[in-house]
Amino acid sequence: MSLPINYLEFNNPIHIVWRKGTPNDPYIDRLDIARVVNQRVFLLEIPDEMFKVRISGMFEINYEKFKKHNLAKNEFYVDYTNGFVYFHTIKEAETISIVYKGRGVILYPSTRIVHYDGTESTETLHEIIEKSKAQVQELIDRTDHYEEYLKKLVIAINESNHATDQTLIATQNASEATELVKDAYETTVLIYQPFVNTYNEIAKKFPYPEVGWTTQAYDTGIRYRWNGKAWIPIDALGGNVPLANEVINGLMSKEHFVKLQNITEFVNEKTIVFIIPKDILQGIQDPHVVFDWDGEIIDVRASISIKGLQSTPIQIQKSSNFKDWLDITDSPIIIDEDSYFNNQAYTLINSTVKKGDVFRLYIPSFSVDAQNLSVNVKVVLNDLIM
């Protein structure tokens, strides 16, 4: 008995992308901010076991202790093979900040990922994607008819204004067109909900969705919409938005497009922006920002959206070589515990900026409990200084 030619072929292998951990290909510093689901968190990359996984206020235990005893409230266990971090049940639904060095990722083909719906039947992710593509195409086809229905409605209304004896006919046409518009609305309406970290979290976060509910997966940028039966992908962030011009809106509004065209010599400032979402951890923050102009720092503003019980100190540093770092203020910029904005008790030093200078944030205190930090460094460009 002869086997098919492709019997031994493996056309959908698992892809493993590892970094070498050398100076030319180092492991990268990672800060994952994730919610505990089913007593565990799935890290976005596989962590380095030598560096360990670090969580403020908690302690990592080894495999032997994890198998013999239940986790304590301040303990966690790390599966360094698959990138899972396990927690005590009291941490369920809590948002955790996890620091580690990423070695790389394990990528599984869609044909090898199976969805179980509680019955004996199963579907692969590939099959679900193909069905979703068909549903998206159906949605696009139905949306194409929307403008046609709307034109019919406008014509019907215009005819009703011109002739009294045509009122009944025009009203009937308008009613029919309204029903068509309503049907098109129900298939295209978007009711935005909070984002989720991954597609798999959608069903858990929104167990009873309504038609039109729309959410976005943080890890892929794909937006999904509930059509009454299933969550279907409708677009990727920025992927389907046209460019703007003087007539239509796009990636910016047409009004902003016109304003942008009129900007001339009055644009003489640039702002370096740092954003730290959620928890503010001690130490050097990512990312580092390279500034591509010569100029002079004229102002620094910092703010938080959730006040802490203690003040928040911030140091802004610059370097020309990623080695020697200089503070740009004579003392840390302070956001007092009862304020959303920094006070003005600082003086700018080392404020001259050269093209190629690198900027970073450094948090000197471990006890910061404020959240959602934003820092703006305003720079006036040398060739535009009046």
N, C-alpha and C positions, 0 to 999 in steps of 0.2 A: 504493500500500500504506500503510495507516494504522498508526501506532505505538500501542502501549498507552498509556493515559493517564499512567501513572506511569513511562514509559520514561526520561524525563530527570530524574526525581526522584532525590535523594541522601538517603535516609532515615537513613543511619548515618554521619554526617560525623565527621572527626577533630576533637576539641575541644582547643583550645590555650588554657590559662589563664595569662596573663602578668600580672605585677605591673608597675606603671608606673615604679618606681624614683624616685618623688617623695617628699617628706616625708610626704604624706598616704597614699601607697601604696608604702613602701620595699621594696627587696629584703631578704630576711631572712637572718640568719646561720645557716648549716647546718653540722653536724658529722655526716658519714656514716661509720659504722664498718662496713666491708664486707670480704668475702673475695675475693681475686683469683681469677677463674675464666676459663680460656681467655685469660690474659694481659690481662684487662680487668676494670673495675668499672663497673657501671651506676649512676650517681648517682640519688638519689630525686627530684632536681629539675634543671632546666637551669641551669648556673652562669653568673654574670655574667663576661663576658670582661674587663671593666675591672678588677675586683677580683682576678681570676685564681683558680686552684685552688691550695691550699697543703697540702703534705704535709711533715711534719717530716723533715729529713735528705735530701730529694730535690729535684730541679730540673726545672722544666717546659721542654720544647723546643718550637720552632715547627713549623709544618706542613712547610716545606721540608726541614728537617733530618730530620724523621720519615720523609719519603718517600725520602730518599737514603741514610740510615744506620740501622743497627739501634740500638734503645735500649740505653743503658748501664745498669748495675745500679742506679745512683742517679738515673736520668732517667725522666720520664713525659711522655706527650702527651695533650692534652685535646681531644676533639671537642665544641666549644661549641654545635654545632647539635643534637646528639642526646643529650648528657650522658654520653658514654663517656670513661673514663680508661684509657689503655693503659700496660702495664708490661713490663719485661724478664721473660724466662721464669723467672728465679730467684725472682721474687716470686709464682709460682703457688701458690695455696692459702694465702698469707699474709694475715693480717687487717691492713687499712690504715685509719688515721684520716685523713679528708679534710675540710678546712675550705674553705668557699666561701660566696658569697652566692647564694641561690636566686632565680631570676627567675620561676619558675612550672613548670608541667608540661604535657606533651603526652599527651592521653588518646585511645587508639585504641578504636573500637567492636569488640566481640567478633566481629562478622561479618567483620571485615577482618584478624583474626589467625589465621594458618593453622599447623596442626601437621603436621610431616612425620615419618612413622614409618619412613622408609627404603624405602618402596615407592612405586608410582605414585599410590596413593590418598592423599588429604589430607582433613583435617577442619578446620573452623573452630572457634575457641574457643566460639562460640555453640552449635555442634552438640555439643561436648564437655560444655558446661554443661547443656544440655537432657538429654543421656543421664545425666549425674551426678544431676540432679534426680530422674529416674525411679528410679535405683538407690537414692537416699536414701529415696524413698517406699517402695520395696520393703523396705529395711532397717527402716523404721518399722513397716510392716505385720507383718513377721516378729517384731519386738520386742514388738508388742502381744499376741502369743500366748504370750509367756514366762510371764506371771503365771498364765495358764490352765494351762500345763503344770506349773508349780510347785505350784498348788493340788491338781492330780491326784496329784502325788507325795506331798504331805503327807497327803491323805486315805488313800492306799494304806498309808503307814507307820502311821497311827493305827489303821486296821483290823487291821493285823498284830499290834498290841499287845493288842487286845481278844479275839481268838479264834484259838486254835492251829490249828483246822481250816481257817481262812481264810488261813493263812500262805503257802501256795503261790500262791494267787490274788493276794494282796496283793503278793508279791514280783514276780510277773510284771507286775502293773500298775506297780510301782515301776520295774522295768527299762525298760518302755516309756516311762514318763515321763522317766526319766533320759536316755534317748536323745534325747528331744525337747528336754530342757534343754541337753544337750550341743550339739545342733544350734543352738539359740538362742544359746548361749554363743559358738560359733564365728563367729556373724554379728554379735555385739555386743561381744566382748572388745576392750579398748583397752590396748595395750602402748606406753607413751609413749616416744618417742625425742627426741633433741635437736631444737630448733627450727631452721628454715631461714629465710633472708631473704625468698625469694620462692617461689611454687609451682614455677617452672621449675627450682629447685635440688634439688627432692625426688628426682628420678630419679638425679641425679648423686651426691647424698650417700648415698642408700640404693639401690644398684643391685640388691641381692638381698633385698627385703623379705619378711617372713613375715606370714601372715594376722593382722590385728589391730594391726600396727604403726601408730602414730598420731604425727603431727608437726604443728606449727603454723607457718604462714607469718607472719613478723614484720611484713611490710608491710601485710597485710590483717587479721590476727588470726583467719583461718579455719583450723580444724583439719581435717586430711585423714587418712583411714584406708585402709589397703591391704586390699581384700576378696579378694585372691587373683588378681585380674585387673587392677585399676586403683586409683589413688588417688582416693577420692571425698570431697568435703567433707561433714562431719558436723555442724559447728556453728561459730558465731563466738564469740569469747571473751566470756562474760558474757551472750550473747544468749538462751540457752535455759535458764538456771538460774533456778528459781523463788525467790521470797523465802522466808526461813525464818520459822517460828513455834515455839510451844512443843512441837509434836509432830514436825515434819519438818525435815530439813536443807535448806538452800537456798544463797543467796549467802554465808551464814554457817551454822555448825552450830546446832542447836536449843539446845545447852548454852550457846553464846555469846549466843544470843538472850535466854535467860533471865537471864544475867549482865548483859546490857546493860539489861534492864528494871529491874534492881535497883540500877543505878548512880545515886547521889544527889549530895550535896554533897561527897563525897570526890574527885570528879574536879576537880582544881584546877590541872592542868598540861596544857600542849600542847607538842608537839615539832615544830619545823621540820626537815624531812629533805631533804638533798641527796644525790643518787646520781650518780656519774660512772662508767659502765660501761667496762671495758677500759682503754685508754690515758688517762693524765691529761696534758692539754696545758697549756701556759703561758697565763696571761691570765685574763680574765673568763669564768666558766662559765655555762652555761644550765642550768635556767631561773632567773628571778628570782621570789621568793616574796613575796607581799603578805600581811602578818599583820593580821588583822581584830579584834584585841583589845588593850587596854592591859595591860601586865604588866611583869615583871622577869626578865631572863635569869639563870638560876641555875647552868647547867652547859652545857658543850660537850664532845661526845665524837666522835672521828673514828677510822675504822678502814679497813683495806685487806684484801683477800683474797689478794693476791699481793705479797710483800715485794719491795722494790727494793734495789739495791746502794747507793743513797744515801738520805738522809733526805727526807721529803716535807713541805714547808712549806705551810700553808694559812692564808689570811686570810679571815675572815668579816666582811662589811661590811653596814651598813644605811644607808638614806636615806629621807627623807620626800618627796623630789621627783624622784628618778631622776637628780639632778645632783650633789649634794653627798653624798659617801660617807664614813662613819666606821667605823674598825675597832672591833670590840667586845672585842678583847683588846689588851694592851699590847705584845705581840709575836706573831709568827705561831705558830699551833698546829703542833707538830712531831710527826710519826710517825717515830721513829728507824729506821735501815736494818735493824735486827735485830728489829723489833717489828711487830705487826699493829695496835697501838693507839697513840694519841697519849700523849706524856708530859704531866705536869701543870705544866710550866715556863711558865705564863702566868697573867696576872691579868685578870679581867673589867673592862672599862671601857665607858663608854657603854652600860650594860646596861639602861637604862630603855627600854621599848618603848611606842610610841604606836600607836593604831589606825590602820592604813593604812601603817605603815612597811614598806619593801621591803628584803629580804635577798638577798644574792648571795655566791657564792664567788669568790675570786681566788687563782690559783696564781702566786706571784712567781718561781718558778724554772723554767727551760727544761729542766733536766736530770732531771726526775722520771721514774723508770722503774718505780715501783710501779703496780699496776692495781687496778681495782674499788674506788674510793673511796666511802665513805659517811660523812656528817657529820650529827649530830643536835644541834640547838640546843634546849635545854629551857627553857620560859618558864612562870612562874607568873603566872596572871591576877590583876590587881589586886583585882577584886571578890571573889576567892576566897582571897586571901592571908590566912592565919590570924594 
